[in-house]
């Protein structure tokens, strides 16, 4: 299991450009082999946090290298994000309550 935490803040005035791009990325990632989940939250101070899970690091790397995702990453750096941080972790163990 690979879990990622993507924290970010948008630049002022980019909401209209960001929305359709974000929707397209969700559509693409949900179709990727090994994708498991994605949840996004927004704080009152404007910070956005997405938590995503993939079955393996290889599955995550395939998503990272997807051509449309690469272009979205470029646009994010050049046009959309004021700042971001990405943390990726491999979980050596996972516990759930109740078990599924």
C-alpha positions as MATLAB code, in Angstrom:
seq = 'XXXXXXXXXXXXXXXXXXXXXXXXXXXXXXXXXXXXXXXXXXXXXXXXXXXXXXXXXXXXXXXXXXXXXXXXXXXXXXXXXXXXXXXXXXXXXXXXXXXX';
ca = [
       0.000    0.000    0.000;
       1.266    3.438   -0.976;
      -0.321    6.546    0.494;
       0.267   10.107   -0.613;
      -0.610   13.425    0.949;
      -0.735   16.406   -1.408;
      -1.040   19.757    0.388;
      -1.478   22.873   -1.719;
      -2.734   26.413   -2.052;
      -4.045   27.855   -5.284;
      -2.965   31.194   -6.668;
      -5.643   33.881   -6.478;
      -8.089   33.875   -9.379;
      -7.332   30.436  -10.836;
     -10.472   28.627   -9.653;
     -12.071   28.613  -13.119;
      -8.981   27.086  -14.752;
      -8.349   24.653  -11.887;
     -11.818   23.074  -11.634;
     -12.022   21.403  -15.057;
      -8.401   20.274  -14.867;
      -8.920   18.742  -11.422;
     -12.067   16.955  -12.623;
     -10.151   15.491  -15.572;
      -7.334   14.291  -13.307;
      -9.834   12.534  -11.025;
     -11.401   10.841  -14.041;
      -7.972    9.659  -15.246;
      -6.587    8.521  -11.897;
      -9.701    6.502  -11.070;
      -9.112    4.509  -14.280;
      -5.451    3.758  -13.486;
      -4.545    0.156  -12.604;
      -3.662   -0.066   -8.933;
      -5.518    3.100   -7.911;
      -7.460    2.614   -4.698;
      -8.812    5.891   -3.343;
      -8.726    9.687   -3.365;
     -10.213   12.184   -0.928;
      -9.764   15.940   -1.017;
     -10.460   18.432    1.751;
     -10.301   22.226    1.934;
      -9.543   24.245    5.063;
     -10.987   27.639    5.905;
      -7.556   29.216    5.364;
      -7.448   28.061    1.727;
      -5.185   25.052    2.119;
      -6.321   21.993    0.181;
      -5.296   18.446    1.106;
      -5.686   15.341   -1.040;
      -5.017   11.866    0.342;
      -4.582    9.131   -2.232;
      -3.791    5.422   -2.173;
      -2.317    3.031   -4.724;
      -1.697   -0.697   -4.416;
       2.023   -0.394   -5.252;
       4.744    2.178   -5.845;
       4.856    1.005   -9.478;
       1.165    1.875   -9.870;
       1.800    5.328   -8.406;
       4.797    5.837  -10.712;
       2.642    4.918  -13.721;
       0.190    7.634  -12.651;
       3.010   10.101  -12.119;
       4.252    9.437  -15.669;
       0.842    9.576  -17.382;
       1.168   12.173  -20.197;
      -1.943   14.184  -19.251;
      -0.939   14.108  -15.601;
       2.575   15.323  -16.503;
       1.035   18.268  -18.356;
      -1.246   18.996  -15.389;
       1.803   18.937  -13.103;
       3.551   21.465  -15.359;
       0.471   23.719  -15.382;
       0.181   23.385  -11.624;
       3.739   24.620  -11.096;
       3.605   27.321  -13.791;
       0.046   28.652  -13.441;
      -2.119   27.270  -10.656;
      -0.372   26.581   -7.345;
       1.018   29.234   -5.049;
       2.656   26.381   -3.123;
       2.448   22.633   -2.647;
       4.003   19.737   -0.790;
       3.762   16.044   -1.658;
       4.586   13.264    0.805;
       4.518    9.625   -0.327;
       4.740    6.720    2.137;
       4.776    2.948    1.856;
       2.884    1.410    4.738;
       4.577   -1.639    6.248;
       1.354   -2.474    8.054;
      -2.283   -1.466    7.908;
      -4.956   -1.944   10.552;
      -8.675   -1.268   10.172;
     -11.574   -1.251   12.565;
     -13.891   -2.800   11.848;
     -12.080   -5.158    9.500;
     -13.468   -5.333    5.993;
];
